Amino acid sequence: MNEFALRHGRVGRGVLAAAGAAVKFIVLPLLLVLGTAVLLVEAVREEDIVLLGLDALVPTIVVLGTVIAGLSFFIGFYPRGSLSRLAFGLATAVAAGAWVWTVTRGGRLELTLDAVEASVDYSPLVLLLLAAVALGGLYYVVEARTYRAEWLAALPGADGEDGAATG
Amino acid sequence: MHWRTFSVRAAAYAVTLTVVAVVLLSAVPLATGGLSVEVAEGAREVTFEDGTIVVTVPVEVRNGGLFAFRDVQVTMRASAEGALLAEGTSAPRDVPARETTRLDPTFTVDPDEVDHGRLAALVFEGARLDVEVEVKAGYSLGLVSTTVNFIEPMDWEPLVGDLQFDPSAADWQANGTGFDLLLPYSFTASELVQGQAAELRATVGTATAVLGSGSTDLVLQPSNDGVLRISVDPSAAASLLEQPQELVVGLGLDCLGATVHFDRTYQWEGAP
């Protein structure tokens, strides 16, 4: 049985999952970046905002966020307990980890504003975020184990045995 | 949803929301003007203690965030023309949230460890020092650490200045075997080094030979005026008394291990 066959999936659920990921990895981060930029405009000069690299974050967020949304489509598309959902879940977690690492610049920020040089090390926060992403990947492993038998049993003509489904 | 999947997902959301909350509550208030590090205006203090120059440059750290800065340390490095003169670090201290805290880092300039030429410039000429201020602190429950560096220029006033002597105004006095040249001098000393020992040395001679010398030990006062007695060698005294010639008078001042030296030529007209 091919667990990646499109006949196992539902497009509506896939779209919902993709939309959720788009909100989480594109819309909210962009709003956060734009909101921060607006707040900074009042506190510092415009060229300082450029130095912070906020404008350069926008394409990164959009591109990587789109990849995550695309992968998330297949998470929602395939049912719980399927290996296909597990595979896309893990792939999405990896992509989300890359998103976190790239957008947060690895947890180090070096700035030079006029004669002031500043470096900020927030790598512990980034590691916490990566831990959350890893937990997100672990979720699909736990979910696959939890719902595996249930999904196999629901397959038309299946006898509910794992070996038959994966073979 | 099964409890296992629920607990894993809940844990992931909890960690994410915690990080987001920390960022929103800490980084954003600071990034929007809640953090400033400034050298307190006009509060520099320079003292002389145990043979070393101690400089205190107070730094005010304003924390407009919601978390205290932990273990804030200020390191100062003073340099002149690119050469490091001294370095000092303040004791670690917390800066509470919503408060401005003044830190008083000090650095000491030990004259024994400074290049003699540079020390002489500091003591007798003044200089423009570059004081690099480095502030290190932890924030957001230790999840964020930051380092801020900036250069604070500092005008260094000479410790001893306005050294003046005029050989043409020198008097002379017979001393039995020869004579002494009485050289008037004057200089000022800053409050920092008043009470310190200094030595004034002088020589008189021609372009090729030293004919006499003298020195005196001083305790520095705000204004130091006096007459330095230079004993001319008996063998040279006779010829000096008889014939006019061009003489060179050298005056040296030793203070804090640094030496400054000036030479003046003048026309000796012979004994009146």
Chai-1 contact restraints between the chains, C-beta under 6 A:
chainA,res_idxA,chainB,res_idxB,connection_type,confidence,min_distance_angstrom,max_distance_angstrom,comment,restraint_id
A,L39,B,T32,contact,1.0,0.0,6.0,A-B,restraint_1
A,A43,B,T32,contact,1.0,0.0,6.0,A-B,restraint_2
A,A43,B,G33,contact,1.0,0.0,6.0,A-B,restraint_3
A,A115,B,F150,contact,1.0,0.0,6.0,A-B,restraint_4
A,A115,B,I151,contact,1.0,0.0,6.0,A-B,restraint_5
A,V116,B,F150,contact,1.0,0.0,6.0,A-B,restraint_6
A,E117,B,N149,contact,1.0,0.0,6.0,A-B,restraint_7
A,A118,B,V148,contact,1.0,0.0,6.0,A-B,restraint_8
A,S119,B,T147,contact,1.0,0.0,6.0,A-B,restraint_9
A,V120,B,T146,contact,1.0,0.0,6.0,A-B,restraint_10
A,D121,B,S145,contact,1.0,0.0,6.0,A-B,restraint_11
A,Y122,B,V144,contact,1.0,0.0,6.0,A-B,restraint_12
A,P124,B,L143,contact,1.0,0.0,6.0,A-B,restraint_13
A,L125,B,V19,contact,1.0,0.0,6.0,A-B,restraint_14
A,L125,B,L143,contact,1.0,0.0,6.0,A-B,restraint_15
A,L128,B,V15,contact,1.0,0.0,6.0,A-B,restraint_16
A,L128,B,V19,contact,1.0,0.0,6.0,A-B,restraint_17
A,L129,B,V19,contact,1.0,0.0,6.0,A-B,restraint_18
A,A131,B,V15,contact,1.0,0.0,6.0,A-B,restraint_19
A,A132,B,A12,contact,1.0,0.0,6.0,A-B,restraint_20
A,A132,B,V15,contact,1.0,0.0,6.0,A-B,restraint_21
A,A132,B,T16,contact,1.0,0.0,6.0,A-B,restraint_22
A,L135,B,V8,contact,1.0,0.0,6.0,A-B,restraint_23
A,L135,B,A11,contact,1.0,0.0,6.0,A-B,restraint_24
A,L135,B,A12,contact,1.0,0.0,6.0,A-B,restraint_25
A,G136,B,A12,contact,1.0,0.0,6.0,A-B,restraint_26
A,L138,B,V8,contact,1.0,0.0,6.0,A-B,restraint_27
A,Y139,B,V8,contact,1.0,0.0,6.0,A-B,restraint_28
A,Y139,B,R9,contact,1.0,0.0,6.0,A-B,restraint_29
A,V142,B,R4,contact,1.0,0.0,6.0,A-B,restraint_30
A,V142,B,T5,contact,1.0,0.0,6.0,A-B,restraint_31
A,V142,B,V8,contact,1.0,0.0,6.0,A-B,restraint_32
A,E143,B,T5,contact,1.0,0.0,6.0,A-B,restraint_33
A,T146,B,H2,contact,1.0,0.0,6.0,A-B,restraint_34
A,T146,B,R4,contact,1.0,0.0,6.0,A-B,restraint_35
A,T146,B,T5,contact,1.0,0.0,6.0,A-B,restraint_36
